[in-house]
Amino acid sequence: MFQRLTWLEFAIDLENENFKNYIDFMEENIYKEQSQLERSYNEHIKNYPPEDHEQIFEYMYEDQFYNIEKVFPKIMRTSALISQYSYLEKTLNTISNECERKYNLSLNPEDIRHNGVKKYLFYLKKVVGLNINDTEILWQKIYAYNQIRNRFVHSPDEKFTAKEKANFEQKVKGLSFEQHPLDPNIFELKSIDKEINTDFFELLTQALKIVSNEIKKKDKELDQ
């Protein structure tokens, strides 16, 4: 079983590297497309007097700039976050099932009534007996990312209360809000920056490292 866990750690490191490379690749392409459009616009207007530039932008480039700067990055960054969170959840599921077999436990992870990451953390903490404090800021940030991820998936209107806005601004990076024009108590998501994925990547890497180290400690205690 020790070799199995070693293989699992290797697989985690490999997948972590894949996500890191993908995030870097995605951001490089976002920047590349934005730069190319900017150059195209500047090249186009240089043959026209300054007073015509605004009209050229409105009629020929405004939609392109909006898509390249707002729409496409938002779609790609939210998709990347959803994929990262699903990977974290799937990996914790795999680790939990490995622990069930390794330690011959009577309870299965699916017997736990919680959902998603909370289910597997509860199992690893209460059933496996790992020293994981899910009230620490690391896990609270991960839970906040889960909440925003669920909003991306299930709430397309993207309207937030002042309390929700304050919570996400404290725990989730890369989000920018603006007040609703008709209701000052409601905030809309204005933009999503690259930090949402780079920060969550660091959190999930740290989380999986903590779980892995706790399993090693338990194996050492049991002399396995």
C-alpha positions in Angstrom: 0.0 0.0 0.0 2.9 2.3 0.6 3.8 2.0 -3.1 0.2 2.7 -4.0 0.3 6.0 -2.0 3.6 6.9 -3.5 2.1 6.4 -7.0 -0.9 8.5 -5.9 1.4 11.3 -4.8 3.2 11.2 -8.1 -0.1 11.3 -10.0 -1.1 14.3 -7.9 2.2 16.2 -8.6 1.8 15.4 -12.3 -1.8 16.7 -12.5 -0.9 19.8 -10.4 1.8 20.6 -13.0 -0.7 20.1 -15.8 -3.1 22.6 -14.2 -0.3 25.1 -13.6 0.8 24.8 -17.3 -2.8 25.2 -18.5 -3.4 28.3 -16.4 -0.1 29.8 -17.7 -1.0 28.8 -21.3 -4.5 30.3 -21.0 -3.3 33.6 -19.6 -0.6 33.9 -22.2 -3.2 33.4 -25.0 -5.6 35.9 -23.4 -2.8 38.5 -23.3 -1.7 37.6 -26.8 -5.2 38.0 -28.3 -5.7 41.3 -26.4 -2.3 42.6 -27.7 -3.0 41.6 -31.3 -6.4 43.4 -31.2 -4.8 46.5 -29.7 -2.1 46.5 -32.5 -4.8 46.0 -35.1 -6.8 48.9 -33.9 -3.8 51.2 -33.6 -2.6 50.2 -37.1 -6.1 50.9 -38.5 -6.6 54.4 -37.0 -3.1 55.8 -37.8 -4.3 56.6 -41.3 -7.3 58.6 -40.0 -7.5 62.0 -38.2 -7.9 61.7 -34.3 -11.5 63.0 -34.5 -12.5 59.8 -36.4 -10.9 57.4 -34.0 -13.8 57.2 -31.6 -16.2 56.5 -34.4 -14.0 53.8 -35.9 -13.7 52.1 -32.5 -17.5 52.2 -32.0 -18.4 50.8 -35.4 -15.5 48.3 -36.0 -13.8 47.4 -32.8 -16.0 47.9 -29.7 -17.6 44.5 -29.8 -14.3 42.8 -30.4 -12.6 44.6 -27.5 -15.5 43.8 -25.2 -15.3 40.1 -26.1 -11.6 39.9 -25.9 -11.2 41.9 -22.7 -14.4 40.8 -20.8 -16.4 37.9 -22.2 -13.8 35.4 -23.3 -11.4 35.8 -20.3 -14.4 35.4 -18.0 -15.6 32.2 -19.7 -12.1 30.7 -19.7 -11.2 31.7 -16.2 -14.5 30.4 -14.7 -14.1 27.1 -16.7 -10.6 26.7 -15.3 -11.7 27.3 -11.8 -14.6 24.8 -12.2 -12.2 22.2 -13.5 -9.7 22.8 -10.7 -12.3 22.4 -8.0 -13.6 19.2 -9.6 -10.1 17.9 -9.7 -9.6 18.6 -5.9 -12.9 16.9 -5.1 -12.1 13.9 -7.3 -8.6 13.6 -5.7 -9.9 13.7 -2.2 -12.5 11.1 -3.1 -9.7 8.9 -4.4 -7.6 9.4 -1.3 -10.6 8.7 1.0 -11.3 5.4 -0.8 -7.6 4.5 -0.6 -7.7 5.1 3.1 -10.8 2.9 3.5 -9.0 0.0 1.9 -5.6 0.6 3.5 -6.9 0.9 7.1 -9.8 -1.6 6.6 -12.4 0.9 7.7 -16.0 -0.1 8.3 -17.4 3.2 6.9 -17.2 4.1 3.2 -16.8 7.8 2.2 -20.2 7.7 0.5 -21.7 6.9 3.9 -21.0 10.4 5.0 -23.9 12.8 4.6 -21.9 15.9 3.6 -21.3 16.8 0.0 -18.2 17.3 -2.1 -15.0 18.4 -0.5 -16.6 18.7 2.9 -17.7 15.1 2.7 -14.1 13.8 2.1 -12.5 16.2 4.7 -15.0 15.0 7.3 -14.2 11.4 6.4 -10.5 11.9 6.5 -10.7 13.7 9.8 -13.4 11.8 11.7 -13.2 8.3 10.2 -9.6 8.0 9.1 -8.3 10.1 12.0 -6.1 12.5 10.2 -5.2 15.7 12.0 -7.0 18.1 9.6 -8.5 21.3 11.0 -11.1 22.3 8.5 -11.8 25.6 10.4 -8.4 26.9 9.4 -8.3 29.8 6.9 -7.0 27.5 4.1 -10.1 25.3 4.1 -12.4 28.3 4.7 -11.0 29.9 1.5 -11.5 26.6 -0.4 -15.1 26.5 0.8 -15.5 30.1 -0.4 -14.1 29.2 -3.8 -16.7 26.3 -3.9 -19.4 28.9 -3.2 -18.3 31.1 -6.1 -17.9 28.1 -8.3 -21.4 27.0 -7.6 -22.6 30.5 -8.4 -20.8 30.3 -11.8 -22.5 26.9 -12.5 -26.0 27.5 -11.1 -26.7 31.3 -10.9 -26.1 33.0 -14.3 -27.6 36.3 -13.1 -24.5 36.8 -10.9 -26.1 39.2 -8.4 -24.7 39.4 -4.9 -25.7 40.9 -1.6 -23.3 43.2 0.2 -22.6 40.4 2.7 -21.8 38.0 -0.1 -19.6 40.5 -1.8 -17.6 41.2 1.4 -17.2 37.5 2.0 -15.9 36.8 -1.5 -13.6 39.8 -1.5 -12.1 38.6 1.7 -11.5 35.0 0.7 -11.5 34.8 -3.2 -9.0 36.7 -5.3 -9.6 38.1 -8.8 -13.2 39.3 -8.4 -14.3 42.8 -9.1 -17.9 44.0 -8.3 -20.0 47.0 -9.2 -23.2 48.3 -7.6 -26.4 47.5 -9.3 -27.7 50.7 -11.1 -31.2 50.3 -9.7 -30.6 48.7 -6.3 -27.6 49.9 -4.1 -27.9 46.8 -1.9 -27.1 44.5 -4.9 -23.8 44.0 -6.5 -23.0 42.5 -9.9 -19.8 40.7 -10.9 -17.9 43.1 -13.1 -14.8 41.1 -14.0 -12.7 38.1 -13.2 -8.9 38.3 -13.2 -6.3 35.7 -13.5 -5.6 35.6 -9.7 -8.8 33.6 -9.2 -7.1 30.5 -10.7 -3.5 31.2 -9.6 -4.6 31.6 -6.0 -6.9 28.6 -6.0 -4.1 26.5 -7.5 -1.9 27.4 -4.6 -4.7 26.5 -2.1 -5.4 23.1 -3.6 -1.7 22.3 -3.9 -1.3 23.1 -0.2 -4.5 21.2 0.8 -3.4 18.0 -1.0 0.1 18.3 0.6 -1.4 18.6 4.0 -3.6 15.5 3.5 -0.6 13.5 2.0 1.6 14.5 5.0 -1.0 13.4 7.5 -1.3 10.0 5.8 2.4 9.6 6.1 2.3 10.5 9.8 -0.5 7.9 10.4 1.4 5.2 8.5 4.5 6.0 10.6 2.4 5.7 13.8 1.0 2.4 12.6 4.5 1.3 11.3 3.1 0.7 7.8 
